């Protein structure tokens, strides 16, 4: 089993920044993709960003392009999401996830990931 723990959420004003972290523990395996998703009340979980475990290629949802930056530290089994210029519509629970068998075309799909964190709340007030 792999356990993922997110941290760094909180309540901020519109225009502020937050940095989320996700650290893995337990059984390690060759993750192919590591991703961030979010879920707002009454909405489906949506893709935010992903990064290849090997090579570090990054992918973003249109909503976060130019504002969010995903990164990872493989040696620390951690990944990060730097969020700048936050907007009230960014308010959600943010989840990190990892997957071993994800193909590129499925990388934005939540059901392609194997393990999930418990989520961290991000609230952006106007």
C-alpha positions as CSV (number, residue, x, y, z in Angstrom):
1,X,0.0,0.0,0.0
2,X,1.0,3.6,-0.6
3,X,-0.1,6.4,1.7
4,X,-0.3,9.9,0.4
5,X,-0.5,12.9,2.7
6,X,-1.3,16.4,1.5
7,X,-0.5,19.6,3.4
8,X,-0.4,23.3,2.8
9,X,-4.1,24.1,2.3
10,X,-5.7,27.1,4.0
11,X,-7.8,30.2,3.6
12,X,-6.4,33.1,1.6
13,X,-7.6,36.2,-0.2
14,X,-8.0,36.4,-4.0
15,X,-4.7,37.1,-5.6
16,X,-2.7,35.3,-2.9
17,X,-0.5,32.2,-3.3
18,X,-0.5,28.8,-1.7
19,X,1.9,25.9,-2.0
20,X,0.6,22.4,-1.5
21,X,2.7,19.4,-0.7
22,X,2.1,15.7,-1.1
23,X,4.4,13.1,0.5
24,X,4.2,9.3,-0.1
25,X,5.1,6.6,2.3
26,X,4.7,2.8,2.4
27,X,5.4,0.5,-0.5
28,X,7.1,2.2,-3.4
29,X,6.6,1.4,-7.0
30,X,7.4,2.9,-10.4
31,X,4.8,5.6,-10.6
32,X,4.2,6.8,-14.1
33,X,2.2,9.9,-13.3
34,X,1.6,12.0,-10.2
35,X,-1.3,14.4,-10.2
36,X,-3.4,17.0,-8.4
37,X,-7.1,17.0,-8.6
38,X,-9.7,19.2,-6.9
39,X,-13.3,18.9,-5.9
40,X,-15.6,21.8,-5.1
41,X,-18.9,21.3,-3.3
42,X,-21.6,19.9,-5.6
43,X,-19.1,19.3,-8.4
44,X,-17.2,16.4,-9.8
45,X,-13.5,15.9,-9.1
46,X,-11.5,17.6,-11.8
47,X,-8.0,17.5,-13.1
48,X,-5.6,20.3,-12.0
49,X,-2.1,19.2,-13.0
50,X,0.1,16.2,-13.5
51,X,3.8,15.4,-13.8
52,X,5.6,12.4,-15.2
53,X,7.6,10.6,-12.5
54,X,10.4,10.1,-15.0
55,X,11.4,13.1,-17.1
56,X,9.2,15.6,-15.3
57,X,6.9,16.6,-18.2
58,X,4.1,18.7,-16.8
59,X,0.5,19.0,-17.8
60,X,-2.1,21.5,-16.7
61,X,-5.9,22.1,-16.9
62,X,-6.7,25.3,-18.7
63,X,-8.0,26.7,-15.4
64,X,-4.5,26.7,-13.9
65,X,-2.2,27.4,-16.8
66,X,0.1,30.3,-16.1
67,X,-0.9,30.3,-12.4
68,X,-0.1,26.8,-11.1
69,X,3.2,25.0,-11.2
70,X,3.5,21.3,-10.4
71,X,6.9,19.8,-9.4
72,X,8.2,16.7,-7.8
73,X,11.2,15.5,-5.8
74,X,11.5,11.8,-6.5
75,X,14.1,11.2,-3.8
76,X,11.7,12.6,-1.2
77,X,8.7,10.8,-2.8
78,X,7.0,14.2,-2.8
79,X,5.3,16.5,-5.2
80,X,4.1,20.0,-4.9
81,X,1.6,22.5,-6.4
82,X,2.5,26.1,-6.3
83,X,-0.7,28.2,-6.8
84,X,-0.4,31.9,-7.6
85,X,-3.0,34.5,-8.3
86,X,-5.7,32.4,-6.6
87,X,-9.3,33.1,-7.5
88,X,-12.5,32.3,-5.5
89,X,-13.3,29.7,-8.1
90,X,-10.2,27.8,-7.1
91,X,-11.9,27.0,-3.8
92,X,-12.0,23.2,-3.4
93,X,-10.6,20.2,-1.7
94,X,-7.3,19.4,-3.4
95,X,-6.2,15.8,-3.7
96,X,-2.9,14.3,-4.8
97,X,-2.8,11.0,-6.6
98,X,-0.3,8.6,-8.2
99,X,-0.6,5.9,-10.8
100,X,1.7,3.3,-12.2
101,X,-0.1,2.3,-15.4
102,X,-1.5,5.5,-16.7
103,X,-1.2,6.2,-20.4
104,X,-0.8,9.8,-21.6
105,X,-4.4,10.0,-23.0
106,X,-5.8,9.0,-19.6
107,X,-3.6,11.2,-17.5
108,X,-6.4,13.7,-16.8
109,X,-8.9,11.0,-15.7
110,X,-9.3,10.5,-11.9
111,X,-10.1,6.8,-12.3
112,X,-6.7,6.2,-13.9
113,X,-4.9,6.8,-10.7
114,X,-4.2,4.1,-8.1
115,X,-3.6,5.9,-4.8
116,X,-5.1,9.1,-3.4
117,X,-4.4,11.4,-0.4
118,X,-7.1,12.5,2.0
119,X,-7.3,16.0,0.6
120,X,-6.6,19.4,1.8
121,X,-9.0,22.3,1.8
122,X,-8.2,25.5,-0.1
123,X,-10.5,28.4,0.3
124,X,-10.1,31.7,-1.6
125,X,-12.2,34.6,-0.5
126,X,-13.0,37.6,-2.6
